[in-house]
Amino acid sequence: MNLKNTMNKIVLGVGLSALLITTACGTPKKEGVAATVNGVDITQEEFVKNYASQRNYYTLSAGSESYLTEKSPQDPSKTMDQVIKESVLNDLIDMEILKQDAEKLGIKAEEAEIDKELNTVKEQMGGQEAFNEQLKQMGSNEAYYRKYFTNLNIMKQYYKVKEKEFKASEDEIKKYYDEHKDEYFTADAAHILVKDVNEANLIKKELSKGADFAQIAKEKSTDKGSAEKGGELGEFSNGMMVKEFEDVVKSIKVGEISDPVESQFGFHIIKLNKFENKKLEEVKEIIESAVTQQKYKDHLDNLKKEAKIEKYVNVKDDIEIPEEFKLPTAATKAEDKSKETPADEVGNSTVETKEKAKANKASNTKENKNAKNTEKTEEKSK
C-alpha cells in the first residue's frame, strides 16, 4: 500500500464543500483558537497540525518548499501557502459543522472500526515500525492519521443516515433525466487530429469543399491508431472522452463535421456518425445517486449558512511547525522536480491547488472523472 496516496486522501478528503469561506478581516484574535463554530472552539494547535500535514504533502509532491511561495493561479494576490492555510481552516470548520449535526442524531465515532482501519493500513505497510518510518518521512504521526479515520467514520455514518432522508423520488429522477438527457448517450464518431490550429483550419476548408474525410485522416491525422481506420473511433459513451471532445459531440448533428476544437491532445475535427440518448432505465441508478448527493450537498451548505462562524487566523502570518511535523532535511532541500500532481490524487479537494493540478494535466473533465476521462480518451484516440 502506498501511504502517500492514502495520506493524500486524508489531505484532500476532509473538506465537505467546494465553496471557500472568505477569511474574516478585522476579527480580534482569540488566544489559542483558530476559529469558533456555534460557540465551539477549533484550537490553534489542531489547525497548525492539519496545516503542517497538508503543507508537507504539497512540498513533497512539488519536490521543493519553493512551491509554497508561488502565486495561486486562481488568485495571484495569494501564495499557495496562504491558499493551503485557508483551505485547512475551512475544512476544519466544515467538519465541525457536520460533527455538531451528527451529535444531534446520536452519531459517535466507532472506536473498534477505527482501530480496524488503522491496523489494516499498518499491516499493508509491513508493520508498526515501517508505518512509523514512512509517517516520519512525510512529516506526520499516528495521532493525526487516527483523527482522519475518526472523522471519516463519523462522516460515513452521517451520510448513511442522510442518504435515506434525501433518497430521490421517482418524479425527481424523471425531472433530472429530462433536464440532463444529453449528458447520457452513446455515440460513434471519427476525427482528424493535428497539432497546429492553422493546419486544422485548412483541413476543415478542404472538407467543406468535398474532400474525403477518411483519406485526409489517413494522410494527416497524428492519431495513428484511428488514422489507419480513416479516423474512426468506434462507439463510445458519455464520460469516455475529454470534455472538449464530448461537448462538440453533443452539439453537432449526425453526419456533420465540426470546426476544429482544441484539447490537450491537439486540434480535433470531428465527424459524428451516430448519437443516441440512453434510456432512463439505463441510467436510473446513476441519476438517483446524483440527485441524492446534490440534496446532501445542499443540506451541508444550509448548515453552513446557518452556523455562527468566527475566524481568527491570518493566513499571511508565519506559522511555527511543530518538531514532530517537520520534514526530514533532505526532503525540504531537494532540487525542484517537475511539479506534477497525478489526476487520481486530486479528488474533491477544496484547496485551490486542485485547480493548479488540473492546469498541469490540462484536463477539465467532470468531477470524479478527471483521471478516467483522460486515460480513456487516450486509449480511444491513440
N, C-alpha and C positions, 0 to 999 in steps of 0.2 A: 504493500500500500504506500502510495506517495503522500507523506504527511503534508508536503507543501500544498498539494491540491486540496486536501481536507482543510488545512488552515485557511486556504483561500475562501472556501465555503463559509468558514467562520467569519472571516473578514467581511465577506460580501452578503452573508445570509442574515445578518442581524436586522437590516433595515426592513421596515414594514410598509413604507410608502415611497413612491417615486418622487414625491414633492419635497424639496428642501425648504426648511423654515428659515426665513431671513434672520440673521444674527441680530439680537437685540442691541440697540445702541443706547448708551447713556444709563443702562441699568446698573445701580451700585453693586459692587461685588459683595458676595456673602461668603465669609471666611470658610474655606474647606468645602464649598459647594459649587458644583458646575452648573446645576440647573435645578429647578423645582417643578414638579408636575402635580397639580392639585394639592399642593402643600407638602408633598413627599420629596425629600432631597435626593438628588443624584450627586454623590460625593465627587470631589475633585480627584480623589485617589482612583476611583473607578474610571473616571474619564481619562486620566493620564495612562492607566494601564491599557485601556482599549485603544487610545491614540497611539501609544508606543507599539502595540502589536500590529496595527494597520500600517503605521509608518515603516516598520521593519519589513513587512510584506512587500510594499511597493519599492522600497530601497533594494531589496534582494532581487525583485523582478526586473528592475531597471538596470541593476548592476552597479549603481553608484548613488550616493546621497545627493549628488548634484541634481537629480531628478526632482527633488523636493523644492528646489528654488526656481524651477521652470514655471512659466506663466500658464495659467489654466486656459485651455483652448476655448472654453465657454465664457470665461470672464477674465480677460487679461489683467484686470486690476488685482487679481488674487494669484498667489503662488499655489502650486499643487499641495504644498504642506498646509496652507490655510484651508484649502478645499477639503483635505483629509480631516482636519480638526472639525470643520463644520459638519461633515458627514458623520463623524463619530458621535458628536453631541446629538445630532438629530436622530441617529439610530438608537441611542440610549433613551431618548425621550419617547420615541415610538414604542420601544419595548416596555417602558414603564407604564405607558398608557394602556397597552394590551394587558399587562400583568394585573393592573388595578381592576380592569373589567373582568378578567379571568377569575380573580379572587372573589368577586361578587357572585360568580357562578359556582364557587366551591372548588375550583380547579387548583391543584397544588402539584408541585414537582414530584415525579415518581422516582425516588432515590434509587430503588432497585433497578429500574430501567436505565437510569443514567449510569450506574455502575457497570451494567452490562455493555452499554455502548462504549464506554471508556475502555473497558477491558478488551473488547473486540479490537479496538484500534491498537492497543498495546501489543496484543498477540500478533496482529498483522505486521506490526513494526519490528517484531523479533524480541519482544520482552520489554520490561520496565527500563532497563539500562539503555537500550537502543532508543527507546521512546524519549527518555530524558535528554539524551545526547542530541537528538535531532531538534528537540524543542530549544535546547541551548543555542544551537547554531542558528535558529530562527528568531532568537531573542524573545522567547515566550516561556511559559511554565504550565504545569499541570492544572493549577488552580484556575487559570484563565480558560484553559481548554474545557475543564469541567463546567465552568459557568456557561460556556456556549451550549453544551449538551443540556444543561438545566433550562436555559431559555428556549431551546429547540423543543424540548419535551413539553413545556407549557404551551408553546405556540401550536404544536401538533394537536394537543388535547382541545385547545380553544377552537381551532379551525374545525375539528371534528364535530363539535357542538354546533358551531355556527353554520356549518355546511348543511345540516339538516334544516336549520331555521331558514336558510336562504336558498333552499332547493328550488330550481327553476320549474315553473309551471309549464304545462303544455302550450298555453297561449303565449308565454314569454319566449319559449323556444321557437314557435312558429313566427312570431314577430321578428326575432333576431335573424332567423333564416331569410325572411323576406327582405330585410334591410341589408344583409351581407351576402346575398346569394352568389355574387360574382367572386367572392373570396374562396368558394369551394367549387373546384372544377377539375375536369380532365381535358387535356389539350394535346394537340400534335402540331409541331412546328419545325421549320428549317431555319437556319441562319447562316449568314456570312459574317465572319469575324475578322476585323483588321485593326491594326494599332493606331492608324492615323485618321483623324476626322476628315481631312481633305480627300483622302482615298475613299473613305466611306461615302462621302457626298457624290463623288464621281461615279461610284458603283451604282448608287441609287438612281442617278440620272440615266445610266445605261439601261437599268432595269425598267425605268419609266418609258424608255423608247422601245422596249420589247426584247431586250437581251434575255438569254436563258439563265434563270436563277441557278439551276443545278450546275451548269457549266462554269459560271463565274465562281461559285463556291469551290469547285474542284481546283480551279486555277489560282484563286486569290485568298481564300479563307485560311487564316492562321490556325484554326481549329482543325488539325489534321484528322482527328477521329471522325468528325462529321463531314469534313470536306470530301473524303473518299466516297461518301454516300450522297453527294450533291447537297451537302449542308443539312441533311435530315437528322433530326434529333430523336425522332420517335415520340411515343406517348409519354406524358408526364402529368403529375397532379400539382395542385397548389402546394406551395412550400418547398418544391424541389428546385426551383430556380431562384437566383438572386432577385431582389425586389425590383430593380430597374427593368429586368427582362420580363418578370411576371406582370408588372404594371402595363407594359406595352401589349402583352398577350391579351390582357383583359380589355384593352381599349380599342383594338382593331377588329375588323370583320374577317370572317373566314374567307380565304383567297386573297386578302390584302397583304401588301408588302409595306412594312413600316419605314419611317425615316430612321436614320442612324440613331442609336441610343447607346450611351456610354455606361459601362460597368467597370469593375476592377480588372476585367479580362481584356478590355479594349472597346471597340465600337461594333455593335451588332446591327445587322439589317435582318429583320425577322419576317418570315413568311408564315402566316397562320393557315394550317391545313384543316384543323378541326378544333372546336371549342364546345364543351358541353358542361352545364352546371350539374353538380352532383345532386341527387335527390335528397330530400330532407331525411329520409330514413337512413341514408348512408352516413350522414354527419350529425345525427341527432345527439349522440353521446358527447361528441366534441363541443357542440353548441351548448348543451346542458351544463357542461363544466365551465365554459366561458362565461355564461350568464351568472352562474353561481359565484364564480370568482370575482366578477365585476360587482355584484351585490355585496360581497365580503369586503372588497376594497372600499366601496362607498361607505360601508359601515365604519371601517377604520378611519376614513377621512372625517366622518362626522364626529367620532370620538375625539379626534384631534382638535377639531374646530371648537368643541365644547369644553375642552380641557383648559385649565388655567396654567399657563406655562411661563416661567421666568428663566432667562438665561444669564449666566454670569461669566461666561468665557469670552475673552477677547482673542480671536484667532490669530491676531498679529503678535501676541505675546509669545516669547520663547518658553519652552517647557523643559524642565529638567527630567531626563529619562531615568527611571529607577534602575539601579545596577542590574537587577535580575532580568530587565527587559532590554539591556544594551546588546547590540550585535557584536560578535567577535570582531576584533580589529581588522582582521584580514578581509572580512566581508564588507566593511564600510570603506575600505581603501582600495577596493577592487577597481580595475580600469573599467571605463564605460563600455558596455556591450550594446548590441542593437536592442533598442528599447521596445521589445515586443511583449505583448500580453496575450497568450492564447485565447481564442474566442470562447472556448468552453470554460475558461476561468473567469469570464466576465460576469455571467449570470445576470441577476436582477439588482445589481448594486445601486444604491442611491448616490454613491460617491461619483463625482464628476469625472473621475479617472476613467470610468466606463466609456465615456464619450471619446476620450483620447485613445483608448484601446481600439474602439470601433474605427476611429480615423486611421490608425496604423494598419488595421486589417482591411480598410476600405470596404467595409461591409455594413449595409444599412438594412438588414433584414429584420423580420418581426421578432418580438420578444420571445425568448426561449428557443429561437430557431437560428440564431446567429451563426453558430458553427455548422449546423446541419445544412443550411441553405448553401453556404459557400462550398462545402465539401461535395454536396450532391450536384451542384451546378458544374463543378469541375469535372465530375465523373461523366455528366451528360454531354458537356460541350468540349471535352478534351479528347 
